Amino acid sequence: EGIYYGTGEGYLGDITTAVVIQDETIKAILVTESEDDEAFLKRAKQTAKDVVKNQTLEVDTVSGATYSSVGLISAVRDALQKAGGSSASRKL
């Protein structure tokens, strides 16, 4: 339970996310910082929506924003690892 922060490597630099875990599920993923262009990041945010919807990191990246999508997934993975023993991190 809680909010966990993670960082991943995007197209132009780091992407930092805040992952909200409640009732052993991911409730929200917010991009708190990014060095990527807004146009790429905006498209890559669909990846975060898919992670929340499907409760897995095994989602498709967004064409035209592949590096930003991968960076976002890496940032979420980092946040889940920081969550430690949460079932959400084990499930993902």
N, C-alpha and C positions, 0 to 999 in steps of 0.2 A: 504494500500500500504506500502511495506517495508519489512524489514527482522526482524523476531522476533525469540527469543531464548527461548527454553523450556527444562525442565529436567524431566526425568522419571526414575523409578527404574528398572534396567535390572537384569540380572542373578547374576553378581558379584558386581554390584554397579550402579552408576548413568550413564545415557546416556543423552547427551546434543545435541539438534538439532538446526539448523538454518532453519527457514521456510520462503521461499520467497513468498510473496503475491503480485500479480500484476493483475490489471483488475478484482478484486474480485474473483480471483481463486488462488489456490496454484500452483506455477510454479515449485518449487523445494524444496526438503528436503535434507539437508546435516547433517551428523553426525559430530559434531565438537569435541566431547570428549566422551570417553566410557571406562569403566573399564572392560567390557566384553571381552572375548577372541575373537581375530580377526576371527576365524573360525565361531563362532556363529553370530557375528555381520555381517559378509559378507552375510550369509544366511538371516538374519533378514532385511537387506536392501531392500529385495524384498517387504517387507511390506510397506516401504516408497514409492517405485515405484507404488505400487497398490493404495496408498492414493492419489498420484498425478494423476494417470490415472483415477480413479473413483471419485475423489473429495469428498471422504467420509472417515471417520475413521472406518467405518463398513467394514473392510477387514479381510480376513483370516490371522491368524498367520502362521508362517513357522514352519513346523514339524521339530523337532530337534533344534529349536532355539526359542521356545515358549516364554520363559522369556525375551529374548532380543527383540523379536517382540512386546510383550506387553509393555516393557519399551520404545521402540521407539514410539509406538502409544501414550503412556502417555506423552512423551516429546513433541510430535507434538500438542497434546491437550493443554498442558501447554502454548506453544508458541501462539496458536490461542486465548487462553483466554487473553494473554497479548496484543494481537492485538486489543482487545476491541470491538468496534462497527463494525468491518469489516463484510461484508456479508459472507465472507468465514467462519469466526468463527461461525456465526449463522447457516449457512448451514451445517456445520460439527458438 
